[in-house]
Amino acid sequence: MKNIPQLLIFDVNETLLDMEPLQNAINDALGFTSAFDIWFSELLKFSLVESAIGEYHDFGEIALRTLTMTAQKYSVAIEKEDLQKILKITTMLKAFPEVKEMLYQLKNAGFVLVALTNGGQKTVEKQLKFAGIAAYFTSIYSVEQVRKFKPHPETYNFVLDRMQVEAKNAMLIAAHAWDILGAQHVGLQTGFISRPRKFLFPQQIKPTVLGNTLCDIAKALLNPVI
């Protein structure tokens, strides 16, 4: 690591928070084990479409629409109210086991921690509060403030502008290869967490640091090899 970042920008879902309860609920409701993965891919696809064509709807609204589409695609009859109840699980997710301690250590070591999510502002605040980790973040950002979805460059640059930090002095930490690519595009350092079933895009630029959990990323930051 050539330059120790002063600002750490954390993705939220699947990076800090374990989405398994939502995954199980969607798979159970739709009746097959790949339902969550199919829905999540559609959610990301249509958020990217909105950024590309200059439209913006709340991530939660797109989530409901794409979950409805997924149910229709597989001929599953389910009421809108039931789908909404399932998606409310998003605000009741626990952090991965190591997250709270690692955030504490990083903050205690002097790093500035912020969160950046495609989710709405109220949603992410509920999420981090429920998980018991909101207090570790200096600021919590939603893309709704720029009306573009990650990995659009404006989302990352918005945080850098607000925090008055140059890209080279900041690091995005995420469990999604597409998020890492977006951050690299604007010059951010990156930390990739290879959570279960999460992989880098073949031949993409190697992240600054990578590991299986936040413990590995924190270790590299707290004990850097320069």
Buried (B, 14 or more C-beta within 10 A) or exposed (E): EEEBBBBBBBBBBBBBBBBEBBBEBBBEBBEEEEBBEBBBEBBBEBBBEBBEEEEBEBBBEBBBBBBBBBBEEEEEEBEEEEBEEBBBBBBEBBBBEEBBEBBBBBBEEEBBBBBBBBBBBEBBBBBBEBBEBBEBBEBBBBBBEBBBBBBBBBBBBBBBEEBEBEBEBBBBBBBBBBBBBBBBBBBBBBBBBBBEEBEBEEEEEEBBBBBEBBBBBBBBBBEEEE
